[in-house]
Amino acid sequence: MRRAPEPGPPPSPVWGDTLNLPNLITSGRIIAAPLVTLLLLEPGPMLRVVAFAVFIVAAVSDLWDGHLARTRNQITSFGKIVDPLADKLLLVCTLIPLYVITGRQGAAAALPLFGAIPLWAVAIFLGRELLITTLRFMAAGQGEVVAARTIGKRKAVAQNIFVGAAILWVAFHSIGFVAPASGAWEAFSIFHGWFTTTFLITALVLTVVSAAPYLGTFSRILADRHPS
């Protein structure tokens, strides 16, 4: 009697089946992030407008890949881990150049209330992401996948709105940009400045507040794995 073939190794509990459209879109966002950096660091206004367009496509893809994963039942552990990492990479690749550029442009491109994007704000944004990413990988090492929460997604949306507005702000204040000589443009510029500042503040608040639920989840995971 022939023996039945032995079953193959079980799928990885962390990475799972990764080859699907939502995960490919997520991977594309990772590729787009450094491209935005390169375009932003060019001094001309047109290339910075192109950087804005690329950023918008990358930011919208974050909503689209999640929608596809849910509607196609293609949610994977890979997506749960790499999707938030792609978001963080996009934030780093835009926020640091924006901090440098707004510092160099000076008073002519000063944002209301802040002037240049402050270093402490950059530290809050990136410090929170570094902390949560480190804890997420620690949890993955324990076989636990911690997916993004609703408040974390709202934080990401607020950050993306701020970053997108800030990219246009530096583009419109770049050397070589000729602003239309009209009262409508002046009114738009005032609105644009306050809009950017408002979402900077909103993103900062959500960045701090959204960290609390993750810290509670991670503490429970680590406590369960290492009981006293």
For each residue, the residues with C-beta under 8 A, 3 or more apart:
1:
2:
3:
4:
5:
6:
7:
8:
9:
10: 13
11: 16 17
12: 15 16 77
13: 10 16 77 143
14: 77 78 81 140 143 145
15: 12 18 76 77 78
16: 11 12 13 76 77 78
17: 11 20 76
18: 15 23 76 78 79
19: 23 24
20: 17 23 24 69 72 74 76
21: 24 25 65 68 72 74
22: 25 26 65 66 68 69 72 74 79
23: 18 19 20 26 27 65 74 76 78 79 82
24: 19 20 21 27 28
25: 21 22 28 29 61 64 65 68
26: 22 23 29 30 61 65 79 82 83 86
27: 23 24 30 31 82 86
28: 24 25 31 32 58 61
29: 25 26 32 33 58 61 62 65 86 87 89 90
30: 26 27 33 82 85 86 89
31: 27 28 34 35
32: 28 29 35 36 54 55 57 58 61 90
33: 29 30 36 37 58 86 89 90 92 93 94
34: 31 37 38 93
35: 31 32 38 39 54
36: 32 33 39 40 51 54 55 58 90 93 94
37: 33 34 40 41 93 94 96 97
38: 34 35 41 42
39: 35 36 42 47 48 50 51 54
40: 36 37 48 51 94 97 98 101 167 170
41: 37 38 97 101
42: 38 39 47 48
43: 174 175 176
44: 47 48 174 175 176
45: 48 49 171 172 174 175 176 177
46: 49 50
47: 39 42 44 50 51
48: 39 40 42 44 45 51 52 167 170 171 174
49: 45 46 52 53 168 171
50: 39 46 47 53 54
51: 36 39 40 47 48 54 55 167 171
52: 48 49 55 56 164 167 168 171
53: 49 50 56 57
54: 32 35 36 39 50 51 57 58
55: 32 36 51 52 58 59 90 94 160 163 164 167
56: 52 53 59 60 164
57: 32 53 54 60 61
58: 28 29 32 33 36 54 55 61 62 90
59: 55 56 62 63 90 160 163 164
60: 56 57 63 64
61: 25 26 28 29 32 57 58 64 65
62: 29 58 59 65 66 83 86 87 156 160
63: 59 60 66 67
64: 25 60 61 67 68
65: 21 22 23 25 26 29 61 62 68 69 79 83
66: 22 62 63 69 70 83
67: 63 64 70 71
68: 21 22 25 64 65 71 72 74
69: 20 22 65 66 72 74 75 76 79
70: 66 67 73 75
71: 67 68
72: 20 21 22 68 69
73: 70
74: 20 21 22 23 68 69 79
75: 69 70 79 80
76: 15 16 17 18 20 23 69 79 80
77: 12 13 14 15 16 80 81 145
78: 14 15 16 18 23 81 82
79: 18 22 23 26 65 69 74 75 76 82 83
80: 75 76 77 83 84 145 146 147 148
81: 14 77 78 84 85 136 140 145
82: 23 26 27 30 78 79 85 86
83: 26 62 65 66 79 80 86 87 148
84: 80 81 87 88 132 133 136 148 152
85: 30 81 82 88 89 133
86: 26 27 29 30 33 62 82 83 89 90
87: 29 62 83 84 90 91 156
88: 84 85 91 92 129 133
89: 29 30 33 85 86 92 93
90: 29 32 33 36 55 58 59 86 87 93 94
91: 87 88 94 95 125 126 129 159 163
92: 33 88 89 95 96 126 129
93: 33 34 36 37 89 90 96 97
94: 33 36 37 40 55 90 91 97 98 163 167
95: 91 92 98 99 117 122 125 126 163
96: 37 92 93 99 100 122
97: 37 40 41 93 94 100 101
98: 40 94 95 101 102 117 163 166 167 170
99: 95 96 102 103 116 117 119 122
100: 96 97 103 104
101: 40 41 97 98 104 105 170
102: 98 99 105 109 111 115 116 117 166 169 170
103: 99 100 116 117
104: 100 101
105: 101 102 108 109 116 170 173 174
106: 109 110
107: 110 115
108: 105 173
109: 102 105 106 169 170 173
110: 106 107 114 115 116
111: 102 114 115 116 117 169 193 196 197 200
112: 193 194 197
113: 197
114: 110 111 117 118 121 197 200
115: 102 107 110 111 118
116: 99 102 103 105 110 111
117: 95 98 99 102 103 111 114 121 122 166 200
118: 114 115 121 122
119: 99 122 123
120: 123 124
121: 114 117 118 124 125 200 204
122: 95 96 99 117 118 119 125 126
123: 119 120 126 127
124: 120 121 127 128 204 207 208
125: 91 95 121 122 128 129 159 203 204 207
126: 91 92 95 122 123 129 130
127: 123 124 130 131
128: 124 125 131 132 207 208 210 211
129: 88 91 92 125 126 132 133
130: 126 127 133 134
131: 127 128 134 135 211
132: 84 128 129 135 136 211 214
133: 84 85 88 129 130 136 137
134: 130 131 137 138
135: 131 132 138 139 146 214 215 218
136: 81 84 132 133 139 140 146 218
137: 133 134 140 141
138: 134 135 141 142 218 222
139: 135 136 142 144 145 146 218 221 222
140: 14 81 136 137 143 144 145 146
141: 137 138
142: 138 139 221 222 225
143: 13 14 140
144: 139 140 221
145: 14 77 80 81 139 140
146: 80 135 136 139 140 214 217 218 221
147: 80
148: 80 83 84 152 153 156
149: 152 153 210 213 214
150: 153 154
151: 154 155 206 209 210 213
152: 84 148 149 155 156 210 213 214
153: 148 149 150 156 157
154: 150 151 157 158 206 210
155: 151 152 158 159 203 206 207 209 210
156: 62 87 148 152 153 159 160
157: 153 154 160 161
158: 154 155 161 162 199 202 203 206
159: 91 125 155 156 162 163 203 206 207
160: 55 59 62 156 157 163 164
161: 157 158 164 165 199 203
162: 158 159 165 166 196 199 200 202 203
163: 55 59 91 94 95 98 159 160 166 167
164: 52 55 56 59 160 161 167 168
165: 161 162 168 169 192 195 196 199
166: 98 102 117 162 163 169 170 196 200
167: 40 48 51 52 55 94 98 163 164 170 171
168: 49 52 164 165 171 172 192
169: 102 109 111 165 166 172 173 192 193 196
170: 40 48 98 101 102 105 109 166 167 173 174
171: 45 48 49 51 52 167 168 174 177
172: 45 168 169 177 179 189 192
173: 105 108 109 169 170 177
174: 43 44 45 48 105 170 171 177
175: 43 44 45
176: 43 44 45
177: 45 171 172 173 174
178:
179: 172 185 189
180: 184 185
181: 185
182: 185 186
183: 186 187
184: 180 187 188
185: 179 180 181 182 188 189
186: 182 183 189 190
187: 183 184 190 191
188: 184 185 191 192
189: 172 179 185 186 192 193
190: 186 187 193 194
191: 187 188 194 195
192: 165 168 169 172 188 189 195 196
193: 111 112 169 189 190 196 197
194: 112 190 191 197 198
195: 165 191 192 198 199
196: 111 162 165 166 169 192 193 199 200
197: 111 112 113 114 193 194 200 201
198: 194 195 201 202
199: 158 161 162 165 195 196 202 203
200: 111 114 117 121 162 166 196 197 203 204
201: 197 198 204 205
202: 158 162 198 199 205 206
203: 125 155 158 159 161 162 199 200 206 207
204: 121 124 125 200 201 207 208
205: 201 202 208 209
206: 151 154 155 158 159 202 203 209 210
207: 124 125 128 155 159 203 204 210 211
208: 124 128 204 205 211
209: 151 155 205 206 212
210: 128 149 151 152 154 155 206 207 213 214
211: 128 131 132 207 208 214 215
212: 209 215 216
213: 149 151 152 210 216 217
214: 132 135 146 149 152 210 211 217 218
215: 135 211 212 218 219
216: 212 213 219 220
217: 146 213 214 220 221
218: 135 136 138 139 146 214 215 221 222
219: 215 216 222 223
220: 216 217 223 224
221: 139 142 144 146 217 218 224 225
222: 138 139 142 218 219 225 226
223: 219 220 226 227
224: 220 221 227
225: 142 221 222
226: 222 223
227: 223 224
228:
